[in-house]
Amino acid sequence: MWRQTVKLKLYDMLGRVVWTFGGGRVKGRHEVQADLSGLASGAYFLRLRSEGDTRTRRITVVR
């Protein structure tokens, strides 16, 4: 397996970036913990970008 540049960004419903993780060049599986305690309840979109691939998932924060 080769190293890839990976970036995670969390967007609110207006498309504003509310959290970012620039993991740099990584190899293999990794786990990231994000402190989202400052976010209001609602829907957000988590986007993972790596070389040649982009994935987006909807995240719901409930307080």
C-alpha positions in Angstrom: 0.0 0.0 0.0 1.3 3.5 -0.8 1.0 6.8 1.0 -1.8 9.1 0.0 -2.5 12.7 0.9 -5.8 12.7 3.0 -7.9 15.7 4.1 -11.1 15.7 6.1 -13.5 18.7 6.2 -16.8 19.2 8.0 -19.3 21.6 6.4 -22.5 23.1 7.7 -25.7 23.3 5.7 -24.6 26.7 4.2 -21.3 25.2 2.9 -19.1 26.8 5.5 -16.1 24.8 6.8 -16.6 24.2 10.5 -13.8 21.7 11.1 -10.7 20.6 9.2 -8.2 17.8 9.5 -5.3 17.8 7.1 -3.7 14.4 7.8 -0.9 14.8 5.3 0.5 11.7 3.6 -0.8 8.6 5.4 -0.6 4.9 4.8 -3.1 2.3 5.9 -6.1 2.8 8.2 -6.4 5.7 10.6 -8.8 6.9 13.2 -9.5 10.6 13.9 -11.3 12.0 16.8 -12.9 15.4 16.4 -14.1 17.7 19.2 -17.5 18.8 17.9 -18.8 20.1 21.2 -18.9 23.7 19.9 -21.3 22.8 17.1 -25.1 23.4 17.2 -27.5 20.6 16.7 -28.2 19.9 13.0 -27.0 18.3 9.9 -23.4 18.5 8.6 -21.5 17.0 5.7 -18.1 15.3 6.2 -15.9 15.2 3.1 -12.9 12.9 2.9 -10.5 13.6 0.0 -7.6 11.5 -1.0 -5.7 11.2 -4.2 -8.2 10.3 -6.9 -11.2 9.8 -4.5 -13.7 12.0 -2.7 -16.4 10.7 -0.3 -19.1 12.7 1.5 -21.3 11.5 4.4 -24.0 13.3 6.2 -23.5 13.7 10.0 -26.2 14.6 12.4 -25.3 16.4 15.7 -27.9 16.0 18.5 -27.6 18.0 21.7 
